[in-house]
C-alpha cells in the first residue's frame, strides 16, 4: 500500500513539474509510477467498481472513446479516460495515476481506455478488462491471404487474456475484426445496413482484394461502404458477415440523423460528427455504452449536445511549438474554442483560422458574423492571426470588422503553407491554436501526417 501510494505521488509530482516546465502530456508520470511500483496500473484499475474497458483498432479509437465517454457521463458514470495519443502502456498508466486525487479511494467507476493495438496484450493482462471494443483494422499486410497479421494477433492475444467471461464489441463490417468474435461466447456486433448506397459519393472504391480470415479464399462483397468495410461473404467456405446487433439502417444527410436498429427497435439519433468513418464510430459508441447500461432511448438527447466539445483535445508538438487543433463549425462551437484560447495562459499565442465552405463544412459562411469576435478578441491574448482556407478572405474581413489591425492578420490560402509559414515565423515556444472547419481539419491532419507529426493524428 505504501509503495502504491508512493508511486502515485511521485508520478503526480513529476506530472506537475513537467507541466510547469511546459512539457504537458508527457508519459513521464507513467514511467516514474511504474519504476516505483510495476503493478501500479493493475492495482489502481482493479479498485474501480466497474473495472476497465479497452477500445482498440486502427482508426476511430479516439472518437469512439470520446463519444462513449460522453454517453456514459451523461448517464452519471464517473470515468477515467485517456486523451488522444496517450494510448501506450505508459500513457495508460499516466492517465490512471493522475486520475487518482488526494486519496487512494476510487474516484471513478470505470476506466475507459483507448489502447494502441500493439499494447493490447499487456494492457489486457494488467487491467483485466471486462470488455474490449475493436473499431477496424487498416493495414496493408491484412490483404495477404487472410493471414492473421501481427496487429490482429495482438488483439487476439488480448481477448485470450480477457478470458471467456468478457464482452466483445466488434465491427461486423470489417472481416478481420468480425472474425475475432468467432467462437467467443459474448459478442455484440455493430455495422451498417444502408440500402442502395454501396458506393457512397466521394468514397474511393479502391480495388483491394480481401481474403477470408477463415479459409483464405477471396471475399465477395455485396455492399462496400468504404475500403474493405461492407457486407461480405466467402466464396470458399461460406463464412459471412455476422448479423449486426446494432445496425445503422439509414443516414439522412438533410436532417443530419441516423436510424439505428437494435433487436427490432428503431431509433433516430443526431449525427454526432460528419463522415462515414464517424458513423461507424458513433454506432460503436452506442453499442458499447448500451452494453455498460446506458438506456438507448436517452442517447439521442445526449448526443445532440456532443458536438461543441469535440476537437478541443488534440495537440501535437511541431518544432518546439505546442499546436492545438480545435474544430470550429458553428457560432457556439467557435465561441467555446475562443474561450479555451483565452484560458491558455501561454505567451506568446498565435492563431490560425481555416475556413472552408465545402458540403461537410456548411456552404454558407455567414455564421462567422454570429461569432462575437468584437467582445472576445480583447480577452484572447493572441498576438498574430493567420487565416486560410477557401474562405480565408471572408475570415480576414470578419477580423477587420472586429477591430483587429490589418498588420496582425495574415492571409495564406493553402492551409499547409499557412501552418508552415506561421511555425517558421513564430518565436520559440509560441502556443499555436489552429481552428479549422471540418474539411480544413482533415487537410491539416493530412499535412501533419505527411510531415510526420503523426502520433496524435491517426483518426479519420
Ligand atoms: Zn472462407
Boltz pocket constraint, residues with backbone or C-beta under 6 A from the ligand:
constraints:
  - pocket:
      binder: B
      contacts: [[A, 212], [A, 213], [A, 214], [A, 215], [A, 216], [A, 217], [A, 234], [A, 235], [A, 236], [A, 237], [A, 238], [A, 239]]
      max_distance: 6.0
